[in-house]
C-alpha cells in the first residue's frame, strides 16, 4: 500500500490530501470563509494534508441544496428500482477507489494498513445491500377490511443531517447515506475535523455514480457547525454516530423541534466466557478484536468476563496474546495496533490506566507508551487484571487498546456483570455448549451479541444499542425504515 503524502510534484496525491472545497449541490464549491485546518498524522505528529474550515454559511448552502433536491428534484419520486441502480453504481465506484480511501485513512487517522480491509471492505457492501433491498422492499401496501380500504405508503423522511465520528468516517457515512438514498432522502454529511479527508473520496464516488446534484452534500467541520446542522429548521432528521455525551446533547436539541433522530453511541461491551470455554483457543482472538483500530471501536468487547476458577489461566493467556501484538508504524503491513487519533486521546487512555491502578487493578501488559516509538500518539496493547465492575475502566468507554478481565461465579453472575453497565451495544458469549451459550446470550441486554464464532450477518441485520448506547438502528431493513415515514391513506370504493 502506498504512503500518501502531499507532494507538489504529484497532483493526484496532493488532491487526496489537500481539500480546499466542499461538495455542495453536485459541484465542488469554495468555502464561505478563508480558514484552513492542517490534518495531522497520528504516527508522526506532522501535517499530511489540509482542509477548508467550514462555517455556518457553508452548512446553510449544503442544507439549501439538499432541501431543493428533495422538494423540487426528482430523487424522492424516482422509482425505487432506479434509485437502486444508482446505489449499485456507487458500490462499484467505491471498489475502484478502495486504495485511495485506505491511503488517506492511514495518514489522517493512523489506521494500520494491514487492518484496513477489515475496516473499509464493508463500505461498498452496504451500498450493494440497500440497492438490493430497494428493489424488493414494500414501499406501499393496500389494506381492505369490512368495506373500508386503505393505502399505507412509506415516504422518505426528508433532508437528513448525517454526522460521523473520526474512527470510521467513511464506513459510518455509508451506513447512513446508503439507506437514506434508498428511501429517497437527501443528505448533508458532516465528516469530523480529525479525519475529514477520506469522505471526499466518497463524495467523488457518489458524483461518478451519477447521484443527482444536491442529493448528497459533504461539508466537514467541528462541533459548532455540527450543532448548526442539528438545529437547522430545514433538516428533518439527524443520524449521528459518536459519543454518548454528544448524543445526549443532540437528542436534547432535536427534542426541541420534535426532529427525527437516530443515535449510535458508546459501548462497554462484555465478552462472557463460560466455564467450559477453551480459553487458549478463544481469548487470543478476543484480545485481538479489542485492539482493532487501536481499540477505537464503539462495539469493542473490552470487558472480558471469565470464570473465577480459571481466572489465573485467563490472565496468562490474555497477557501473552496482547504482548505479541505488533504495535508500530501504520504504513507497515505487519503492524496491527497503530497510534491513537490525537494526543488528547492518548492522554485520556493513559489517564484511565492510572485510575485503574489507583483503584486496585493490575497492569499485566502494556499501560505505557512503546519505548521503540518515541514519536506518535501510541499506547501499547494493555491488559488489566483484578478489575471489578465498579471500577471506572469497567464502566466507562476508554476508546483505546485496553482490555479488562473480570471474574464471574457462574452463568447467572456472568449475566449480572454483563448487564451491570450504562451501555448495551455489543457483546459475545462463549461456551463449549452452543445451546447454553445461546441461552445466556438471550439474557444479555445489548443490541448485538455473537455466540461463539458466529457474529450476526451484517449488513442484513440491524446494529444499534440498548440504554445509553443509542436510539434506533442502522443496517438491515430496520436501517431503511429509520429514513421512512409511514402514511395511511383512506381509499374510496372506486380506488380499492
C-alpha positions as CSV (number, residue, x, y, z in Angstrom):
1,X,0.0,0.0,0.0
2,X,1.3,3.4,-0.9
3,X,2.1,6.0,1.6
4,X,0.2,9.1,0.7
5,X,1.9,12.5,1.2
6,X,1.2,16.0,0.0
7,X,3.8,16.5,-2.7
8,X,3.7,19.4,-5.2
9,X,5.1,17.2,-8.0
10,X,2.3,14.7,-7.7
11,X,-1.1,16.3,-8.4
12,X,-3.1,13.1,-7.6
13,X,-1.7,12.7,-4.1
14,X,-2.0,16.4,-3.4
15,X,-5.6,16.2,-4.5
16,X,-6.3,13.4,-2.0
17,X,-4.7,15.1,1.0
18,X,-5.4,18.8,0.3
19,X,-9.1,19.7,0.1
20,X,-10.0,23.4,-0.1
21,X,-13.5,23.0,-1.5
22,X,-16.7,21.4,-0.3
23,X,-19.1,19.1,-2.2
24,X,-22.4,21.1,-2.4
25,X,-25.2,20.9,-4.9
26,X,-23.4,18.4,-7.1
27,X,-20.2,20.5,-7.6
28,X,-17.1,21.4,-5.8
29,X,-17.7,24.8,-4.2
30,X,-15.2,27.2,-2.5
31,X,-15.8,27.7,1.3
32,X,-17.6,30.8,2.6
33,X,-14.6,31.6,4.8
34,X,-10.8,31.6,4.4
35,X,-9.8,29.3,7.2
36,X,-7.7,26.2,6.6
37,X,-7.0,23.4,9.1
38,X,-4.0,21.2,8.9
39,X,-4.6,17.4,9.1
40,X,-2.0,15.8,11.4
41,X,-0.8,12.2,11.0
42,X,-1.1,10.5,14.4
43,X,2.0,8.4,13.7
44,X,4.4,11.3,13.0
45,X,2.6,14.2,14.7
46,X,3.3,16.2,11.5
47,X,0.9,17.7,8.9
48,X,0.0,15.5,6.0
49,X,-2.9,17.4,4.5
50,X,-5.2,20.3,4.8
51,X,-8.9,21.0,4.6
52,X,-11.0,24.2,4.4
53,X,-12.7,25.2,7.7
54,X,-16.5,25.1,7.4
55,X,-18.7,27.9,8.7
56,X,-22.4,28.1,9.4
57,X,-22.8,29.7,6.0
58,X,-21.4,26.5,4.3
59,X,-23.9,24.4,6.2
60,X,-26.7,26.7,5.1
61,X,-25.6,26.3,1.5
62,X,-25.5,22.5,1.8
63,X,-28.8,22.3,3.5
64,X,-30.4,24.5,0.9
65,X,-29.0,22.3,-1.9
66,X,-30.4,19.2,-0.1
67,X,-33.7,20.9,0.5
68,X,-34.1,21.9,-3.1
69,X,-33.1,18.4,-4.3
70,X,-35.8,16.9,-2.0
71,X,-38.6,19.4,-2.5
72,X,-38.3,20.1,-6.3
73,X,-35.8,17.5,-7.5
74,X,-36.6,14.1,-8.9
75,X,-34.9,11.9,-6.3
76,X,-37.7,11.4,-3.8
77,X,-40.1,10.4,-6.6
78,X,-37.6,8.4,-8.6
79,X,-38.8,4.8,-8.8
80,X,-37.0,2.6,-6.1
81,X,-35.5,0.4,-8.8
82,X,-33.8,3.4,-10.4
83,X,-32.5,4.6,-7.1
84,X,-31.2,1.1,-6.6
85,X,-29.3,1.3,-9.9
86,X,-27.5,4.4,-8.7
87,X,-26.6,2.8,-5.4
88,X,-25.2,-0.2,-7.2
89,X,-23.0,2.2,-9.3
90,X,-21.8,3.9,-6.1
91,X,-20.7,0.5,-4.8
92,X,-18.7,-0.2,-7.9
93,X,-17.1,3.3,-7.8
94,X,-16.1,2.7,-4.2
95,X,-14.5,-0.6,-5.0
96,X,-12.4,1.2,-7.6
97,X,-11.4,3.8,-5.0
98,X,-10.6,1.4,-2.2
99,X,-6.9,2.1,-2.2
100,X,-7.4,5.8,-2.1
101,X,-9.7,5.6,0.9
102,X,-7.3,3.3,2.8
103,X,-4.3,5.5,1.9
104,X,-6.0,8.6,3.2
105,X,-7.2,6.9,6.4
106,X,-3.7,5.6,7.2
107,X,-2.4,9.1,7.3
108,X,-5.3,11.1,8.7
109,X,-6.4,8.6,11.4
110,X,-3.5,6.2,11.8
111,X,-5.3,3.0,10.9
112,X,-2.9,0.2,10.4
113,X,-2.7,-0.5,6.6
114,X,-2.8,-4.3,7.2
115,X,-6.0,-4.0,9.2
116,X,-7.6,-1.5,6.7
117,X,-9.5,-4.0,4.6
118,X,-11.4,-5.2,7.7
119,X,-12.4,-1.5,8.3
120,X,-13.1,-0.4,4.7
121,X,-14.2,-3.6,2.8
122,X,-17.6,-3.3,4.3
123,X,-18.3,0.1,2.6
124,X,-19.4,-0.9,-0.9
125,X,-21.2,-3.9,0.5
126,X,-23.6,-1.6,2.3
127,X,-24.5,0.2,-0.9
128,X,-24.9,-3.2,-2.6
129,X,-27.3,-4.3,0.2
130,X,-29.5,-1.3,0.1
131,X,-29.6,-1.4,-3.7
132,X,-30.9,-4.9,-3.4
133,X,-33.4,-4.1,-0.6
134,X,-34.8,-1.1,-2.5
135,X,-35.8,-3.4,-5.4
136,X,-37.7,-5.7,-3.1
137,X,-39.0,-3.5,-0.3
138,X,-42.7,-2.9,0.0
139,X,-42.9,0.9,-0.2
140,X,-46.7,0.6,-0.5
141,X,-49.4,-1.8,0.7
142,X,-53.2,-1.9,0.4
143,X,-55.4,-2.9,3.3
144,X,-59.1,-4.0,2.9
145,X,-61.3,-4.5,6.0
146,X,-65.1,-4.7,6.2
147,X,-65.9,-2.4,3.4
148,X,-63.1,0.0,4.1
149,X,-59.9,0.4,2.1
150,X,-56.5,1.9,2.9
151,X,-53.2,2.6,1.3
152,X,-50.1,2.6,3.5
153,X,-47.2,4.3,1.9
154,X,-43.6,4.6,3.2
155,X,-42.3,8.1,2.3
156,X,-38.8,9.5,2.7
157,X,-38.4,11.5,5.9
158,X,-36.8,14.4,4.0
159,X,-33.4,16.1,4.4
160,X,-31.0,14.1,6.6
161,X,-28.1,15.6,8.6
162,X,-25.5,12.8,8.9
163,X,-22.8,13.3,11.4
164,X,-20.0,10.7,11.7
165,X,-17.0,10.3,14.1
166,X,-13.3,10.1,13.3
167,X,-12.7,6.4,14.0
168,X,-14.5,5.0,10.9
169,X,-15.6,8.1,9.0
170,X,-16.4,6.5,5.6
171,X,-17.8,3.2,6.8
172,X,-20.3,5.0,9.2
173,X,-21.1,7.6,6.5
174,X,-22.1,4.6,4.2
175,X,-24.3,3.2,7.0
176,X,-26.3,6.4,6.8
177,X,-26.1,7.5,3.2
178,X,-27.0,4.2,1.6
179,X,-30.3,3.6,3.4
180,X,-31.2,7.3,3.2
181,X,-30.7,7.3,-0.6
182,X,-32.7,4.0,-0.9
183,X,-35.5,5.7,0.9
184,X,-35.5,8.7,-1.3
185,X,-34.0,11.2,1.2
186,X,-31.3,13.8,0.5
187,X,-28.3,14.2,2.8
188,X,-25.8,16.7,4.3
189,X,-22.8,14.7,5.6
190,X,-20.6,16.3,8.2
191,X,-17.3,14.4,8.5
192,X,-15.2,15.0,11.6
193,X,-12.3,17.6,11.9
194,X,-9.8,14.9,13.0
195,X,-10.3,12.7,9.8
196,X,-12.1,14.9,7.3
197,X,-10.3,13.9,4.0
198,X,-11.4,10.3,3.4
199,X,-15.1,11.2,2.9
200,X,-14.2,13.5,-0.1
201,X,-13.2,10.2,-1.9
202,X,-16.7,9.0,-1.1
203,X,-18.1,12.3,-2.5
204,X,-16.2,11.7,-5.7
205,X,-17.6,8.2,-5.9
206,X,-21.1,9.5,-5.5
207,X,-20.5,12.1,-8.2
208,X,-19.1,9.5,-10.5
209,X,-22.0,7.1,-10.0
210,X,-24.5,9.8,-11.1
211,X,-26.1,10.8,-7.8
212,X,-28.2,13.9,-8.8
213,X,-26.9,17.3,-7.7
214,X,-27.8,18.2,-4.1
215,X,-28.8,14.7,-3.1
216,X,-25.6,14.3,-1.1
217,X,-23.5,17.2,0.1
218,X,-20.2,16.9,2.1
219,X,-19.1,19.6,4.5
220,X,-16.6,18.6,7.2
221,X,-16.3,20.7,10.3
222,X,-16.2,20.9,14.1
223,X,-18.8,20.9,16.8
224,X,-20.1,24.4,16.1
225,X,-21.1,23.7,12.5
226,X,-22.4,20.2,13.6
227,X,-24.7,21.9,16.1
228,X,-25.8,24.3,13.4
229,X,-26.7,21.4,11.2
230,X,-28.6,19.7,14.0
231,X,-30.8,22.7,14.8
232,X,-31.3,23.8,11.1
233,X,-35.0,24.2,10.5
234,X,-34.8,22.7,7.0
235,X,-33.2,19.4,8.3
236,X,-35.9,16.7,9.0
237,X,-33.7,14.0,10.7
238,X,-30.3,13.7,12.3
239,X,-28.4,10.4,12.0
240,X,-25.5,10.5,14.4
241,X,-22.7,8.2,15.5
242,X,-20.4,9.3,18.3
243,X,-20.0,9.7,22.0
244,X,-22.9,9.3,24.4
245,X,-22.3,12.8,25.8
246,X,-22.6,14.3,22.3
247,X,-25.6,12.1,21.6
248,X,-27.4,13.4,24.7
249,X,-26.8,16.9,23.5
250,X,-28.1,16.2,20.0
251,X,-31.2,14.3,21.3
252,X,-32.0,17.4,23.5
253,X,-31.7,19.8,20.6
254,X,-33.8,17.5,18.3
255,X,-36.4,17.2,21.0
256,X,-37.0,21.0,21.0
257,X,-38.0,20.7,17.3
258,X,-39.5,17.2,17.5
259,X,-36.9,16.3,14.9
260,X,-36.4,12.7,13.9
261,X,-33.1,11.3,15.3
262,X,-31.1,8.1,15.4
263,X,-28.1,7.7,17.7
264,X,-25.4,5.1,17.6
265,X,-23.4,5.9,20.7
266,X,-20.8,4.5,23.0
267,X,-20.3,1.0,24.4
268,X,-18.6,-1.1,27.1
269,X,-19.3,-4.5,25.7
270,X,-18.8,-7.7,27.5
271,X,-17.4,-11.0,26.2
272,X,-18.7,-13.7,28.5
273,X,-16.7,-16.9,28.7
274,X,-18.5,-19.7,30.4
275,X,-16.6,-22.3,32.4
276,X,-16.4,-24.9,29.6
277,X,-14.7,-22.4,27.2
278,X,-11.3,-23.3,25.6
279,X,-9.5,-20.2,26.9
280,X,-6.4,-20.9,24.9
281,X,-8.3,-21.1,21.6
282,X,-10.8,-18.2,22.3
283,X,-9.0,-15.5,24.3
284,X,-6.3,-14.5,21.8
285,X,-9.0,-13.7,19.2
286,X,-11.0,-11.6,21.7
287,X,-7.8,-9.7,22.7
288,X,-7.0,-9.1,19.0
289,X,-10.5,-7.9,18.3
290,X,-10.4,-5.4,21.3
291,X,-7.2,-3.9,19.8
292,X,-8.6,-3.4,16.3
293,X,-8.2,0.3,15.2
294,X,-6.1,0.7,18.4
295,X,-9.2,0.0,20.4
296,X,-11.1,3.0,18.9
297,X,-14.3,1.0,18.2
298,X,-17.6,1.6,19.9
299,X,-18.6,-2.1,19.8
300,X,-15.2,-3.4,21.1
301,X,-15.5,-6.1,23.7
302,X,-13.3,-4.6,26.3
303,X,-14.8,-6.3,29.4
304,X,-13.9,-10.0,29.3
305,X,-15.9,-11.8,32.0
306,X,-14.2,-15.2,32.8
307,X,-14.8,-17.9,35.3
308,X,-13.2,-17.2,38.7
309,X,-12.0,-20.7,38.9
310,X,-10.0,-20.2,35.7
311,X,-9.0,-16.5,36.2
312,X,-5.3,-17.0,36.5
313,X,-5.3,-19.0,33.3
314,X,-7.3,-16.3,31.5
315,X,-4.8,-13.6,32.7
316,X,-1.9,-15.6,31.5
317,X,-3.4,-16.3,28.0
318,X,-4.6,-12.7,27.5
319,X,-1.3,-11.2,28.6
320,X,0.6,-13.4,26.2
321,X,-1.7,-12.5,23.4
322,X,-1.5,-8.8,23.9
323,X,2.2,-8.9,24.3
324,X,2.6,-10.5,20.9
325,X,0.5,-7.9,19.0
326,X,2.8,-5.7,16.7
327,X,2.5,-2.0,17.6
328,X,4.1,0.5,15.2
329,X,4.0,2.5,12.0
330,X,0.6,2.2,10.5
331,X,2.2,2.1,7.0
332,X,3.9,-1.1,7.8
333,X,1.8,-4.1,6.7
334,X,3.0,-6.1,9.8
335,X,1.5,-3.5,12.2
336,X,-1.7,-4.4,14.0
337,X,-2.0,-1.6,16.5
338,X,-1.2,1.9,15.3
339,X,-1.4,5.2,17.1
340,X,-4.4,6.8,18.7
341,X,-6.1,9.6,16.6
342,X,-4.8,12.5,18.7
343,X,-2.7,13.5,21.6
344,X,-5.8,14.2,23.7
345,X,-6.9,10.6,23.1
346,X,-3.6,9.2,24.3
347,X,-3.8,11.4,27.4
348,X,-7.3,10.1,28.0
349,X,-6.3,6.4,27.7
350,X,-3.2,6.9,29.9
351,X,-5.4,8.6,32.5
352,X,-7.8,5.6,32.6
353,X,-4.9,3.2,33.2
354,X,-3.6,5.4,36.0
355,X,-7.1,5.5,37.6
356,X,-7.3,1.7,37.3
357,X,-4.0,1.3,39.2
358,X,-5.2,3.5,41.9
359,X,-8.5,1.6,42.2
360,X,-6.6,-1.7,42.6
361,X,-6.3,-3.1,39.1
362,X,-3.1,-4.8,38.0
363,X,-1.4,-4.0,34.6
364,X,-0.1,-7.2,33.3
365,X,0.9,-5.9,29.8
366,X,1.3,-2.5,28.3
367,X,-0.2,0.5,30.0
368,X,2.5,2.8,28.7
369,X,4.0,4.3,25.5
370,X,6.0,1.8,23.5
371,X,9.7,2.5,24.0
372,X,10.6,1.9,20.3
373,X,8.1,4.6,19.2
374,X,9.3,8.0,20.5
375,X,7.0,9.9,18.1
376,X,3.3,9.4,17.5
377,X,0.4,9.1,19.8
378,X,0.8,5.4,20.8
379,X,-0.3,3.3,23.8
380,X,0.9,-0.3,23.9
381,X,-1.8,-3.0,24.0
382,X,-2.8,-3.2,27.6
383,X,-4.3,-5.9,29.8
384,X,-5.9,-5.0,33.2
385,X,-6.4,-7.8,35.8
386,X,-8.2,-7.8,39.1
387,X,-10.8,-5.5,37.7
388,X,-14.2,-5.3,39.3
389,X,-17.3,-4.0,37.7
390,X,-17.4,-0.9,39.9
391,X,-14.1,0.5,38.6
392,X,-14.1,3.3,36.1
393,X,-12.3,1.1,33.5
394,X,-15.2,-1.3,33.6
395,X,-18.0,1.2,33.4
396,X,-16.7,4.0,31.1
397,X,-15.7,3.9,27.5
398,X,-11.9,4.3,27.2
399,X,-11.6,4.1,23.4
400,X,-8.1,2.8,23.4
401,X,-6.2,-0.6,23.3
402,X,-7.2,-1.5,26.9
403,X,-8.9,-4.8,27.9
404,X,-10.2,-5.6,31.4
405,X,-10.6,-9.1,32.8
406,X,-13.4,-9.6,35.3
407,X,-14.2,-12.8,37.3
408,X,-17.7,-14.4,37.4
409,X,-19.1,-17.1,39.6
410,X,-21.4,-19.0,37.2
411,X,-23.8,-18.2,34.4
412,X,-26.2,-16.1,36.4
413,X,-23.4,-14.0,37.8
414,X,-21.9,-13.5,34.4
415,X,-25.2,-12.2,33.1
416,X,-25.4,-9.9,36.0
417,X,-22.0,-8.4,35.4
418,X,-22.6,-8.1,31.6
419,X,-25.9,-6.2,32.2
420,X,-24.5,-4.0,35.0
421,X,-23.5,-1.3,32.7
422,X,-25.0,2.0,31.4
423,X,-24.3,0.7,27.9
424,X,-25.7,-2.1,25.8
425,X,-24.2,-2.0,22.3
426,X,-22.5,-5.3,21.6
427,X,-21.0,-8.5,23.2
428,X,-20.4,-12.2,22.9
429,X,-20.9,-15.4,24.8
430,X,-18.6,-18.4,24.5
431,X,-19.1,-22.0,25.6
432,X,-18.4,-25.5,24.5
433,X,-22.2,-26.0,24.5
434,X,-23.7,-23.7,21.9
435,X,-27.2,-24.1,23.3
436,X,-26.0,-23.0,26.7
437,X,-24.2,-20.0,25.2
438,X,-27.4,-19.0,23.3
439,X,-29.4,-19.2,26.5
440,X,-27.0,-16.8,28.2
441,X,-26.9,-14.5,25.1
442,X,-30.7,-14.1,25.2
443,X,-30.4,-12.7,28.7
444,X,-27.8,-10.1,28.0
445,X,-29.4,-6.7,27.3
446,X,-27.4,-5.5,24.3
447,X,-28.2,-4.6,20.7
448,X,-25.8,-7.1,19.1
449,X,-24.3,-10.3,20.5
450,X,-22.5,-13.2,19.0
451,X,-22.4,-16.8,20.1
452,X,-19.0,-18.4,19.9
453,X,-17.6,-17.7,16.4
454,X,-20.8,-16.5,14.9
455,X,-21.3,-12.7,14.6
456,X,-24.6,-11.6,13.1
457,X,-24.7,-11.4,9.2
458,X,-24.2,-7.6,8.7
459,X,-25.4,-5.6,6.8
460,X,-28.6,-7.8,6.6
461,X,-29.4,-7.4,10.3
462,X,-29.6,-4.2,12.4
463,X,-26.9,-2.7,14.6
464,X,-27.6,-0.3,17.5
465,X,-27.8,-0.2,21.2
466,X,-29.8,-0.5,24.4
467,X,-29.7,2.0,27.2
468,X,-27.1,4.8,26.7
469,X,-25.6,3.1,23.6
470,X,-28.2,4.8,21.4
471,X,-31.6,5.1,19.9
472,X,-32.8,3.4,16.7
473,X,-31.0,1.0,14.5
474,X,-28.7,1.1,11.4
475,X,-28.3,-1.6,8.8
476,X,-30.8,-4.3,7.9
477,X,-34.4,-3.4,6.9
478,X,-34.6,-1.5,10.2
479,X,-31.9,0.9,8.9
480,X,-34.1,1.7,5.9
481,X,-37.2,2.1,8.0
482,X,-35.5,4.8,10.1
483,X,-35.4,7.0,7.0
484,X,-39.1,6.5,6.1
485,X,-42.3,8.0,7.4
486,X,-45.5,5.8,7.1
487,X,-48.6,7.4,5.8
488,X,-52.1,5.9,5.9
489,X,-54.5,7.0,3.1
490,X,-58.2,6.1,3.2
491,X,-59.4,4.9,-0.2
492,X,-62.9,5.4,-1.6
493,X,-64.6,2.4,-3.2
494,X,-63.6,3.4,-6.7
495,X,-59.9,3.1,-5.8
496,X,-59.9,-0.1,-3.8
